[in-house]
């Protein structure tokens, strides 16, 4: 009886080995099926863009508090948001128009948003020269709606 059980186990293992490519294939295609298609993706709304900017800014602040170089922190946060916009919204931002933006344009805008957000929520983590340039740009644009920089640094 024990030999019969071992033979059956061996047979099942051989069967699984032969079928494993067929069993793995659906798992490999699952992410493609779950990801929204660019043609079906809705443009990023103003509310979503505000959320993404806030996420990028918080990531910059956390990275800076952990000792990461500012340019690297901003680059990573910007790239994350650019990839999110490309993948989830097909590169289309409602406030900008109906045409998809290139990944390079998304990167530039996302990095700028991350810097502006960091200036707002953790100005002490922004290098002084960048902080001054951003504040000067806000003043010269006459943007009265721009919030004043926070006076405290959030704790990670």
N, C-alpha and C positions, 0 to 999 in steps of 0.2 A: 504494500500500500504506500509506503514511504517513497519507493522508487517511482510510482505512478505520480505522486505529488511533485516530486522533483522534475520529472519529465514535463509535466504540465506547466510548471513555473518557467522552465527553460523555453518551452514553446511560446509562452506569453511574452517573455523577454525578447525573443527573436522577432515576434510579431510587432512588438512596440518599436524595436530598432528599425524595422523596415517601414513602419508607418510614421515614425517621428517627423520626417520632413513634411508630411501631410498635416500633422498635428501642430507644427510650429508655424506653418504658413499663415493661418488665420491670425495668430498673435502678432506677426510682423505687419500685417495689413491693418490691424485694428486702429493704430494711431491715425492712419490716413483716412479711415472712415469716420473717426470721431472729430477730426479737425474740420472746421468750416471751410467750404470752398470759397475762393475769392469772389466768384460770381454771386454767391449767396450772402456774403458777408455784408453786414450793415455798416455804414460809415460810423466812425467814432463820434459820439455826441460831445457837446461841450461839457456835460457832467462827467463823461468818461475821461475826457482829456484832463479835466481838473483832478480826477482821481489818479490818473497815470502820472501826472506831474508831481502830485503829492507823494506818491510811492517812490518816484525817482529821487525826489529831494530827501526823503527820509533815509533812503539807501545811501545817499551821499553823506548825510550827517552821521549815520552809524559807521560807515567805512572810515570817515575822517576821525571819529572818536577812537577808532581802533588803530589809528596810525597809518592808514592808507594814504598815499599821495593824492592830492586833490584832482589832478588831471586823470589819474587812473580811476578814481572813485566816480568822477563825472562821466568818464568814457563808458564804464561798465553800466552805470545807471541809464545813460542815454541809449546804449545799445540794447539793453533789455526792453526799454519802451519802444524803440524803433522796431524790434523784432515782433513785439506784441501787436503793434499797429499793423504791421505787414501781415502777420498770420491771422489775426482775429478780424481785421477790418479791411483787408485787401489794400492797405496803404491809403485809404480814403478817410479824410477828416472833414466832417460836416462843415466846420467853420471856414475851411480853406476852399472847398468846392467839391465837385463830383468826380474829378479825375484823380486816379491813384497817384500818390507821390512816389518817387523813386526811393529805394532804401537809403541812398546817400542823403537825400533831402530829409527823410524821416530822422536819420541820425543827427543831422545838424540841428533840426528843430527840437529833438528830444534832449540833446545835450544842453541847448540853450535853456530849455524848460527846467532841466535838473539844476542848472546853475542859479536861475532866478528863484526857484523854490528853496534851494539851500540858503541863499541870501536872506530869504524871508524867515525860515524856521531855525537856522543855526548859523547866524552870521559869524560867530566866533570860530567856526570851522572852515570859513572861506578865507583864502589868502587876502591880505589887506589890499593889494593892488587890484585884484578882481572885484572885491567888494566895492571899492571906490569907483571903478569903471561902471559897474552895474548901477550903482546909486546915481552917478552922473548921467548915465543914459536914461534912467527913469525920470530924472529931473528935466533933462533937455527935451524929452518927448512930451512933457506936460501931462503925463499920466497921473492924474489925481487919484485914480482908483487903485493904484499900486499900493499894497499894504506896507506899512512900516516894518522894518526888520524886527524880529523877535529879540527880546533881551536875554532870554535864557536858552541854554542848549538842552535839547531833550536827552534824557538818559536812555541808552539802548536797552 
